[in-house]
Amino acid sequence: MLERQRLSRGDRAREAMVLRAPDWVNVIPLLDDGAVLFVRQWRFGIAAPTLEIPGGMVEGGGQGETAEGEREAAERELLEETGYRARCWERLGEVHPNPAFLTNRCGTWLATGLERLGEPSGDGEEEIEVTTRPLAAVPGLIASGEITHALVVAAFALHDLRRRSP
């Protein structure tokens, strides 16, 4: 829902647009051989395909969902977009996608112990191609501009922080 908010500071006033959006989730699906499952899909905003990790909205549209609700969304998105499910899940953290005008947050999950159940089903509106890349190649994919989605870049930054922490 789009809201107009009136802001004032002293004798100065202005209007801000705030978009109340549902929370999002994304998943870094890591195969046993160290490869990451990626999805390539068309993005209308830039009129081009992007290389991303599975992700989507947390059901219910509520904000500040519990980690359990967020994980359910992560499990659903992984299965819908890749055809895989995971035995092990670890929450890596969260970011605010754009706090300048969005109210939501995006939680990132690491999925391991992957098992393929079938083909990706999508949500009925997505055109998805599943592909893999070695985890070690991700920094180069970001540097070269093959990965440009900000939430995917943030997810791998959270993953890198987890790997570096004692």
Contacts in CASP RR format, 6 or more apart in sequence:
PFRMAT RR
TARGET T0000
AUTHOR 0000-0000-0000
METHOD contacts of the structure
MODEL  1
MLERQRLSRGDRAREAMVLRAPDWVNVIPLLDDGAVLFVRQWRFGIAAPT
LEIPGGMVEGGGQGETAEGEREAAERELLEETGYRARCWERLGEVHPNPA
FLTNRCGTWLATGLERLGEPSGDGEEEIEVTTRPLAAVPGLIASGEITHA
LVVAAFALHDLRRRSP
1 19 0 8 1.000
1 20 0 8 1.000
2 17 0 8 1.000
2 18 0 8 1.000
2 19 0 8 1.000
2 20 0 8 1.000
3 17 0 8 1.000
3 18 0 8 1.000
3 19 0 8 1.000
3 20 0 8 1.000
4 15 0 8 1.000
4 16 0 8 1.000
4 17 0 8 1.000
4 18 0 8 1.000
5 15 0 8 1.000
5 16 0 8 1.000
5 17 0 8 1.000
5 18 0 8 1.000
6 13 0 8 1.000
6 14 0 8 1.000
6 15 0 8 1.000
6 16 0 8 1.000
7 13 0 8 1.000
7 14 0 8 1.000
7 15 0 8 1.000
7 16 0 8 1.000
8 14 0 8 1.000
16 101 0 8 1.000
17 101 0 8 1.000
18 101 0 8 1.000
18 102 0 8 1.000
18 103 0 8 1.000
19 101 0 8 1.000
19 102 0 8 1.000
19 103 0 8 1.000
20 63 0 8 1.000
20 103 0 8 1.000
20 104 0 8 1.000
21 102 0 8 1.000
21 103 0 8 1.000
21 104 0 8 1.000
22 57 0 8 1.000
22 58 0 8 1.000
22 60 0 8 1.000
22 61 0 8 1.000
22 62 0 8 1.000
22 63 0 8 1.000
22 104 0 8 1.000
23 57 0 8 1.000
23 58 0 8 1.000
23 61 0 8 1.000
23 62 0 8 1.000
23 63 0 8 1.000
23 64 0 8 1.000
23 65 0 8 1.000
23 70 0 8 1.000
23 104 0 8 1.000
23 105 0 8 1.000
23 106 0 8 1.000
23 107 0 8 1.000
24 55 0 8 1.000
24 56 0 8 1.000
24 57 0 8 1.000
24 58 0 8 1.000
24 97 0 8 1.000
24 104 0 8 1.000
24 105 0 8 1.000
24 106 0 8 1.000
24 107 0 8 1.000
24 151 0 8 1.000
25 55 0 8 1.000
25 56 0 8 1.000
25 57 0 8 1.000
25 58 0 8 1.000
25 70 0 8 1.000
25 73 0 8 1.000
25 74 0 8 1.000
25 77 0 8 1.000
25 106 0 8 1.000
25 107 0 8 1.000
25 108 0 8 1.000
25 109 0 8 1.000
26 52 0 8 1.000
26 53 0 8 1.000
26 54 0 8 1.000
26 55 0 8 1.000
26 56 0 8 1.000
26 74 0 8 1.000
26 77 0 8 1.000
26 106 0 8 1.000
26 107 0 8 1.000
26 108 0 8 1.000
26 109 0 8 1.000
26 151 0 8 1.000
26 152 0 8 1.000
26 155 0 8 1.000
27 53 0 8 1.000
27 54 0 8 1.000
27 55 0 8 1.000
27 74 0 8 1.000
27 77 0 8 1.000
27 78 0 8 1.000
27 108 0 8 1.000
27 109 0 8 1.000
27 110 0 8 1.000
27 111 0 8 1.000
28 36 0 8 1.000
28 53 0 8 1.000
28 92 0 8 1.000
28 108 0 8 1.000
28 109 0 8 1.000
28 110 0 8 1.000
28 111 0 8 1.000
28 155 0 8 1.000
28 156 0 8 1.000
28 159 0 8 1.000
29 36 0 8 1.000
29 37 0 8 1.000
29 53 0 8 1.000
29 54 0 8 1.000
29 78 0 8 1.000
29 82 0 8 1.000
29 84 0 8 1.000
29 86 0 8 1.000
29 111 0 8 1.000
29 114 0 8 1.000
30 36 0 8 1.000
30 37 0 8 1.000
30 110 0 8 1.000
30 111 0 8 1.000
30 112 0 8 1.000
30 114 0 8 1.000
30 135 0 8 1.000
31 37 0 8 1.000
31 114 0 8 1.000
31 132 0 8 1.000
32 112 0 8 1.000
32 113 0 8 1.000
32 114 0 8 1.000
34 134 0 8 1.000
34 135 0 8 1.000
35 132 0 8 1.000
35 133 0 8 1.000
35 134 0 8 1.000
35 135 0 8 1.000
36 53 0 8 1.000
36 132 0 8 1.000
36 133 0 8 1.000
36 134 0 8 1.000
36 135 0 8 1.000
36 138 0 8 1.000
37 53 0 8 1.000
37 54 0 8 1.000
37 82 0 8 1.000
37 84 0 8 1.000
37 114 0 8 1.000
37 130 0 8 1.000
37 131 0 8 1.000
37 132 0 8 1.000
38 51 0 8 1.000
38 52 0 8 1.000
38 53 0 8 1.000
38 130 0 8 1.000
38 131 0 8 1.000
38 132 0 8 1.000
38 133 0 8 1.000
39 51 0 8 1.000
39 52 0 8 1.000
39 53 0 8 1.000
39 54 0 8 1.000
39 81 0 8 1.000
39 82 0 8 1.000
39 120 0 8 1.000
39 128 0 8 1.000
39 129 0 8 1.000
39 130 0 8 1.000
39 131 0 8 1.000
40 49 0 8 1.000
40 50 0 8 1.000
40 51 0 8 1.000
40 52 0 8 1.000
40 128 0 8 1.000
40 129 0 8 1.000
40 131 0 8 1.000
41 49 0 8 1.000
41 50 0 8 1.000
41 52 0 8 1.000
41 126 0 8 1.000
41 127 0 8 1.000
41 128 0 8 1.000
41 129 0 8 1.000
42 48 0 8 1.000
42 49 0 8 1.000
42 127 0 8 1.000
43 49 0 8 1.000
43 50 0 8 1.000
43 149 0 8 1.000
50 147 0 8 1.000
50 148 0 8 1.000
50 149 0 8 1.000
51 131 0 8 1.000
51 141 0 8 1.000
51 146 0 8 1.000
51 147 0 8 1.000
51 149 0 8 1.000
51 152 0 8 1.000
52 147 0 8 1.000
52 149 0 8 1.000
52 152 0 8 1.000
53 152 0 8 1.000
53 155 0 8 1.000
54 77 0 8 1.000
54 78 0 8 1.000
54 80 0 8 1.000
54 81 0 8 1.000
54 82 0 8 1.000
55 74 0 8 1.000
55 77 0 8 1.000
55 81 0 8 1.000
56 73 0 8 1.000
56 77 0 8 1.000
57 73 0 8 1.000
58 65 0 8 1.000
58 69 0 8 1.000
58 70 0 8 1.000
58 73 0 8 1.000
59 69 0 8 1.000
59 72 0 8 1.000
59 73 0 8 1.000
59 76 0 8 1.000
63 103 0 8 1.000
63 104 0 8 1.000
63 105 0 8 1.000
64 105 0 8 1.000
65 73 0 8 1.000
67 91 0 8 1.000
70 91 0 8 1.000
70 107 0 8 1.000
70 109 0 8 1.000
71 89 0 8 1.000
71 91 0 8 1.000
71 109 0 8 1.000
74 89 0 8 1.000
74 109 0 8 1.000
74 111 0 8 1.000
75 85 0 8 1.000
75 86 0 8 1.000
75 89 0 8 1.000
78 84 0 8 1.000
78 85 0 8 1.000
78 86 0 8 1.000
78 111 0 8 1.000
79 85 0 8 1.000
79 117 0 8 1.000
79 121 0 8 1.000
80 120 0 8 1.000
80 121 0 8 1.000
80 122 0 8 1.000
80 123 0 8 1.000
81 120 0 8 1.000
81 122 0 8 1.000
81 126 0 8 1.000
81 128 0 8 1.000
81 130 0 8 1.000
82 120 0 8 1.000
82 130 0 8 1.000
83 116 0 8 1.000
83 117 0 8 1.000
83 118 0 8 1.000
83 119 0 8 1.000
83 120 0 8 1.000
83 121 0 8 1.000
83 130 0 8 1.000
84 111 0 8 1.000
84 114 0 8 1.000
84 115 0 8 1.000
84 116 0 8 1.000
84 117 0 8 1.000
85 114 0 8 1.000
85 115 0 8 1.000
85 117 0 8 1.000
86 111 0 8 1.000
86 112 0 8 1.000
86 113 0 8 1.000
86 114 0 8 1.000
86 115 0 8 1.000
87 112 0 8 1.000
87 113 0 8 1.000
87 114 0 8 1.000
87 115 0 8 1.000
88 111 0 8 1.000
88 112 0 8 1.000
88 113 0 8 1.000
89 109 0 8 1.000
89 110 0 8 1.000
89 111 0 8 1.000
90 109 0 8 1.000
90 110 0 8 1.000
90 112 0 8 1.000
90 162 0 8 1.000
91 107 0 8 1.000
91 108 0 8 1.000
91 109 0 8 1.000
91 110 0 8 1.000
92 107 0 8 1.000
92 108 0 8 1.000
92 109 0 8 1.000
92 110 0 8 1.000
92 155 0 8 1.000
92 158 0 8 1.000
92 159 0 8 1.000
92 161 0 8 1.000
92 162 0 8 1.000
93 107 0 8 1.000
93 108 0 8 1.000
93 158 0 8 1.000
94 105 0 8 1.000
94 106 0 8 1.000
94 107 0 8 1.000
94 108 0 8 1.000
95 105 0 8 1.000
95 106 0 8 1.000
95 107 0 8 1.000
95 108 0 8 1.000
95 151 0 8 1.000
95 154 0 8 1.000
95 158 0 8 1.000
96 102 0 8 1.000
96 104 0 8 1.000
96 105 0 8 1.000
96 106 0 8 1.000
97 104 0 8 1.000
97 105 0 8 1.000
97 106 0 8 1.000
97 150 0 8 1.000
97 151 0 8 1.000
106 151 0 8 1.000
106 154 0 8 1.000
108 154 0 8 1.000
108 155 0 8 1.000
108 158 0 8 1.000
108 159 0 8 1.000
110 159 0 8 1.000
110 162 0 8 1.000
120 128 0 8 1.000
120 130 0 8 1.000
122 128 0 8 1.000
133 141 0 8 1.000
138 147 0 8 1.000
138 156 0 8 1.000
139 156 0 8 1.000
140 146 0 8 1.000
141 147 0 8 1.000
142 153 0 8 1.000
142 156 0 8 1.000
147 153 0 8 1.000
147 156 0 8 1.000
END
